[in-house]
């Protein structure tokens, strides 16, 4: 009996588990180590932040998926790998032995080494912690509607820009709901207009970016258009501003609620705000490199064309945590989804003692960036298109992907 251990419930591993349920391999035992029971789907998270999707619509139920695959699930966090003894070291559980290992744990924002950032800023990943903080902020807004919010977002890549637009959308809807409740009985006007153009917010969103332009890696038209949308919406841009410190400010009046943070930049700019969200360039968990796996300069597992570690043949990697040596690609969910099937095939080939199959990722991908008002901008190479139709097309694609993991039959894996 060979033991295949999967660390992390990312997009690639979700596909691997689904395919093992469809095509089980006799003589193989499966274990998934995950610190969550519900894995977030990155394609729908901005829409969830805006309030367009509920929790279940944008999370994969790993318990039902592992049941379908005949896989044991261990709810714990992997913190190290002993490659000499083939053991995964977990935070609370005993070590887990493996014959074959696959890692798909995603990434976290870099530069949390900025003084105070790790303590007081909210990283966009891990997603569960981020969503808990966002939901708490919305709850505070509902309970204290008289207090305007000031939010800072650090990072002007696609993730930071999309987060800013969708956060503003949600805050606008919450304020609009409150105003309608206060004016109950008055005739409601301009419903369609409000859907397309956000109401003037009393809350503020500030977006900080160390570069001179937002969203490096996208074409000039896309970058220019999104910057224009941000400015039209009243989101305050701070370009060429490198954040160098974050600290907590205790205020004497009503300390239970009025606890703010201060963000400082190298230029001398300072801003007090209620929350600071960190959406900078991706980095890898420290324990990947510390385990002895070959890693790139950012700590990501270096894998060959078969998604196999270049230093340890019985370790595979996929998604954001992996860096294909011959095909460097951006950290984007679309690549993790495309790696799912090749990863499954090569894990099975390895277990059967057969040759592995090389995989070549696409050079470009179509980025669909939601603007928070049920519109989207398409970006691919030098191409740009903005339309409401794109949002509904993206919504259809995302729902089709999530449908693959819904209503799975509860079968037992037969060896």
C-alpha positions in Angstrom: 0.0 0.0 0.0 1.5 3.3 -1.1 0.6 6.5 0.7 0.0 9.7 -1.3 -0.2 12.8 0.9 -1.6 16.1 -0.4 -0.7 19.3 1.5 -3.3 22.0 0.9 -6.7 22.2 -0.7 -5.8 24.5 -3.5 -7.4 24.5 -7.0 -5.0 21.9 -8.4 -5.6 19.5 -5.5 -9.3 19.9 -5.7 -9.2 18.7 -9.3 -6.8 15.9 -8.3 -9.2 14.6 -5.6 -12.2 14.8 -8.0 -10.2 12.8 -10.6 -9.1 10.2 -8.0 -12.7 9.7 -7.1 -13.5 9.1 -10.8 -10.5 7.0 -11.5 -9.2 5.4 -8.3 -5.9 3.6 -8.2 -5.7 0.2 -6.4 -3.1 -0.1 -3.7 -2.9 3.6 -3.0 -4.0 5.4 0.2 -4.8 9.1 0.1 -4.5 11.7 2.8 -5.2 15.5 2.5 -3.7 17.8 5.1 -5.6 21.1 5.2 -6.1 23.7 7.8 -9.6 24.4 6.5 -12.7 22.4 5.6 -13.8 24.8 2.9 -11.2 25.9 0.3 -11.8 29.3 -1.2 -12.0 29.7 -5.0 -10.0 32.7 -6.0 -12.1 33.6 -9.1 -15.1 34.4 -7.0 -13.6 36.0 -3.9 -13.7 39.6 -5.1 -17.4 39.1 -5.9 -17.8 37.6 -2.4 -16.2 40.7 -0.9 -18.6 42.9 -2.9 -21.6 40.8 -1.6 -22.4 39.2 -5.0 -21.7 35.6 -3.8 -22.4 34.0 -0.4 -19.8 31.8 1.4 -20.9 28.5 0.0 -21.0 29.7 -3.6 -17.2 30.5 -3.5 -15.8 27.7 -1.3 -15.2 24.1 -2.1 -16.4 21.6 0.5 -13.3 19.5 1.1 -15.0 17.0 3.4 -17.4 15.9 0.7 -14.7 16.0 -1.9 -12.4 13.8 0.1 -15.3 11.4 0.8 -15.8 11.1 -2.9 -12.1 10.4 -3.5 -11.8 7.9 -0.7 -9.3 10.2 1.0 -8.6 10.7 4.6 -8.7 14.4 5.6 -6.5 15.7 8.5 -7.5 19.2 9.6 -4.2 20.7 10.6 -1.5 23.0 9.3 1.7 21.5 7.8 4.7 23.4 9.2 7.7 21.3 7.9 8.8 18.4 5.8 11.4 15.8 6.9 12.6 14.7 3.5 15.1 12.2 5.0 12.3 10.3 6.8 9.5 11.2 4.4 7.4 12.8 7.1 5.1 15.8 7.0 5.4 17.7 10.4 2.0 19.2 11.4 1.2 21.9 13.9 -0.8 19.8 16.4 -1.0 16.2 14.9 1.6 13.5 14.9 3.9 13.4 11.8 2.4 11.9 8.7 4.5 9.5 6.7 4.4 9.5 2.9 5.6 7.7 -0.2 4.6 10.4 -2.5 3.9 14.0 -1.6 2.2 16.9 -3.4 2.1 20.5 -2.2 -0.6 23.1 -3.2 -0.7 25.6 -0.4 -0.9 28.8 -2.3 1.1 31.9 -1.4 1.0 34.9 1.0 1.7 38.6 0.3 5.3 39.5 0.6 6.9 42.4 2.5 5.1 41.7 5.8 8.6 42.2 7.1 7.7 46.0 7.2 7.7 46.9 10.9 4.3 46.5 12.3 2.7 45.0 9.2 2.6 41.4 10.4 1.0 42.5 13.7 -1.5 45.1 12.4 -2.1 44.7 8.7 -4.5 42.2 7.3 -2.9 40.0 4.6 -5.1 39.1 1.6 -4.0 35.5 2.2 -4.6 33.2 4.0 -8.1 33.8 2.8 -10.0 32.6 5.9 -8.3 35.2 8.1 -8.8 37.9 5.5 -12.5 37.2 5.2 -13.0 37.0 9.0 -11.5 40.5 9.2 -13.6 41.8 6.4 -16.8 40.4 7.8 -15.9 42.0 11.2 -15.4 45.3 9.5 -18.8 45.1 7.8 -20.4 44.2 11.1 -18.8 47.2 12.8 -20.1 49.4 10.0 -23.6 48.1 10.4 -23.5 48.5 14.2 -21.9 52.0 14.1 -23.3 53.5 10.9 -22.5 57.1 12.2 -18.7 56.4 12.0 -17.2 56.7 8.5 -14.5 54.1 7.7 -11.1 54.7 6.3 -9.4 51.7 4.7 -5.9 51.5 3.3 -4.9 48.9 0.8 -1.2 48.3 0.2 -0.3 46.9 -3.2 -1.4 48.2 -6.6 -1.3 45.0 -8.6 -4.4 43.4 -10.1 -5.3 41.9 -6.7 -5.1 45.2 -4.9 -7.0 47.1 -7.6 -9.8 44.6 -7.8 -10.1 44.4 -4.0 -10.3 48.2 -3.7 -13.2 48.3 -6.3 -15.1 45.4 -4.7 -14.7 46.7 -1.2 -16.0 50.1 -2.2 -18.9 48.4 -3.9 -19.9 46.6 -0.7 -19.4 49.7 1.5 -21.6 51.7 -0.9 -24.3 49.0 -0.8 -24.2 49.0 3.0 -24.5 52.8 3.2 -27.3 52.8 0.6 -29.2 50.2 2.6 -28.9 52.3 5.7 -30.1 55.4 3.9 -33.1 53.6 2.5 -34.0 52.3 5.9 -33.7 55.8 7.4 -35.9 57.1 4.6 -38.4 54.3 4.6 -41.7 55.3 3.2 -40.2 57.7 0.6 -40.4 56.8 -3.0 -37.2 54.9 -4.1 -35.7 56.4 -7.3 -32.8 55.7 -9.5 -32.4 52.0 -8.6 -30.8 51.1 -12.0 -28.6 54.2 -11.9 -27.3 53.2 -8.5 -26.5 49.8 -9.7 -24.2 51.2 -12.4 -22.8 54.1 -10.4 -21.9 53.8 -6.7 -23.4 56.4 -4.3 -21.0 58.9 -2.8 -19.4 57.2 0.1 -18.7 58.8 3.5 -16.1 56.1 3.9 -12.7 56.4 2.3 -10.5 53.9 0.5 -6.8 54.7 0.0 -4.6 52.5 -2.4 -0.8 52.6 -1.9 1.6 51.4 -4.5 5.4 51.7 -4.6 5.5 51.9 -8.4 4.7 54.8 -10.7 1.9 52.9 -12.4 -0.7 50.3 -11.2 -0.9 46.7 -12.4 2.5 46.1 -14.0 2.2 43.2 -16.3 -1.0 44.4 -17.9 -1.1 46.5 -21.1 -1.2 50.3 -21.0 -4.9 50.6 -22.0 -6.0 48.3 -19.1 -3.8 50.1 -16.6 -5.0 53.5 -17.8 -8.7 52.5 -17.7 -8.6 51.0 -14.3 -6.7 54.0 -12.9 -9.4 56.2 -14.4 -12.2 54.1 -12.8 -10.5 54.3 -9.4 -10.3 58.1 -9.6 -13.9 58.4 -10.8 -15.0 56.3 -7.9 -13.2 58.5 -5.4 -10.6 55.9 -4.4 -7.5 57.9 -3.4 -4.3 56.7 -5.1 -0.9 57.1 -3.6 1.6 56.1 -6.3 5.4 56.0 -5.8 4.7 55.6 -2.0 6.6 52.8 -0.3 5.1 51.9 3.1 7.8 51.6 5.7 5.9 51.2 9.0 2.5 50.3 10.5 1.6 51.0 14.1 -1.4 50.9 16.3 -2.9 54.1 17.8 -5.0 53.9 21.0 -7.5 56.7 21.3 -8.9 57.7 24.7 -12.5 58.3 23.6 -14.5 55.1 23.5 -11.5 52.8 23.2 -13.7 49.8 22.5 -14.4 51.1 19.0 -12.0 53.9 18.2 -8.8 51.9 17.8 -7.1 53.0 14.7 -3.8 52.3 12.9 -1.2 54.5 11.3 0.5 53.8 8.1 3.8 55.6 7.3 5.6 55.9 4.0 9.3 56.6 3.2 8.2 60.0 1.7 7.0 61.1 5.1 3.3 60.6 4.2 1.3 59.3 7.2 -2.4 58.1 7.2 -4.6 57.0 10.1 -7.1 54.3 9.2 -9.4 51.7 10.6 -8.0 48.8 8.7 -4.9 48.1 6.5 -5.1 45.4 3.9 -1.9 44.0 2.5 -2.0 42.8 -1.1 1.6 42.9 -2.3 3.7 40.5 -4.4 3.3 36.8 -3.5 5.8 35.0 -1.4 6.2 31.4 -0.1 5.9 29.9 3.3 9.4 29.8 4.9 9.2 26.1 5.7 9.3 25.2 2.0 12.9 26.3 1.6 13.8 25.2 5.2 12.8 21.7 4.4 15.6 21.4 1.8 13.4 21.4 -1.3 15.0 23.3 -4.2 13.3 26.7 -4.3 13.6 29.9 -6.3 14.6 33.3 -5.0 11.1 33.9 -3.5 11.0 30.5 -1.8 8.6 28.7 -4.3 9.2 25.0 -5.0 11.1 24.6 -8.3 9.4 22.0 -10.4 10.1 20.5 -13.8 7.8 20.2 -16.8 6.0 17.3 -15.0 5.3 19.4 -11.9 7.9 17.3 -10.0 10.5 18.8 -7.6 13.8 19.3 -9.3 15.6 18.1 -6.1 13.3 15.4 -4.7 11.5 13.1 -7.2 8.8 12.0 -4.8 7.6 15.5 -4.2 5.3 17.4 -6.6 4.1 21.0 -6.5 1.3 23.0 -8.2 -0.5 26.3 -8.0 1.1 29.4 -6.6 3.5 27.5 -4.4 5.2 26.0 -7.4 7.6 27.7 -9.9 8.0 25.9 -13.2 11.7 26.2 -14.0 11.3 26.1 -17.8 8.0 28.1 -17.9 7.9 30.9 -15.4 4.3 32.3 -15.1 2.5 34.9 -13.0 0.8 33.7 -9.8 -2.8 33.4 -11.1 -5.6 30.9 -10.3 -6.0 30.1 -14.0 -2.6 28.3 -14.0 -3.5 26.3 -10.9 -6.7 25.1 -12.5 -4.9 24.1 -15.7 -2.3 22.2 -13.7 -4.9 20.0 -12.0 -5.3 17.3 -14.7 -1.5 17.1 -15.5 -0.7 16.8 -11.8 -3.3 14.0 -11.3 -1.9 12.1 -14.4 1.7 12.4 -13.2 0.9 11.4 -9.6 -0.7 8.2 -11.0 2.1 7.6 -13.4 4.7 7.9 -10.6 2.7 5.5 -8.4 2.5 3.0 -11.3 6.2 3.3 -12.0 5.5 4.7 -15.5 7.1 7.6 -17.3 5.8 11.1 -16.5 4.1 13.3 -19.0 5.5 16.8 -19.6 3.1 19.7 -19.4 3.4 23.1 -21.2 1.3 26.0 -19.7 -0.2 28.6 -22.0 2.0 31.7 -22.5 -0.8 34.2 -22.0 -4.1 34.0 -20.2 -7.3 36.1 -20.3 -7.6 38.2 -17.2 -11.1 39.2 -16.2 -11.0 42.0 -13.7 -14.3 42.7 -11.9 -14.9 46.4 -11.3 -17.3 46.0 -8.4 -20.5 47.0 -10.3 -21.1 43.8 -12.2 -18.9 44.9 -15.0 -15.5 43.5 -15.9 -12.4 44.4 -18.0 -10.8 41.7 -20.1 -7.0 41.9 -20.4 -4.8 39.7 -22.6 -1.6 40.8 -24.2 -2.4 44.2 -25.8 -6.1 43.4 -25.9 -8.7 45.2 -23.6 -12.5 45.1 -23.5 -14.8 46.5 -20.9 -18.4 45.3 -20.7 -21.2 44.2 -18.4 -21.4 41.1 -20.6 -17.9 40.1 -19.5 -18.9 40.0 -15.9 -21.8 37.7 -16.6 -19.5 35.5 -18.8 -17.0 35.4 -15.9 -19.8 34.6 -13.5 -20.9 31.7 -15.8 -17.3 30.3 -16.0 -16.8 30.5 -12.3 -20.1 28.8 -11.5 -19.3 26.0 -14.0 -16.0 25.4 -12.3 -17.6 25.3 -8.8 -20.3 23.0 -10.1 -17.7 20.3 -10.6 -17.4 19.9 -6.9 -21.1 20.1 -6.0 -23.5 17.2 -5.3 -20.8 14.5 -5.3 -22.0 11.0 -4.7 -20.8 9.7 -1.4 -18.9 6.6 -2.6 -16.2 4.5 -0.9 -12.9 4.3 -2.6 -12.2 0.6 -3.5 -8.7 -0.6 -3.4 
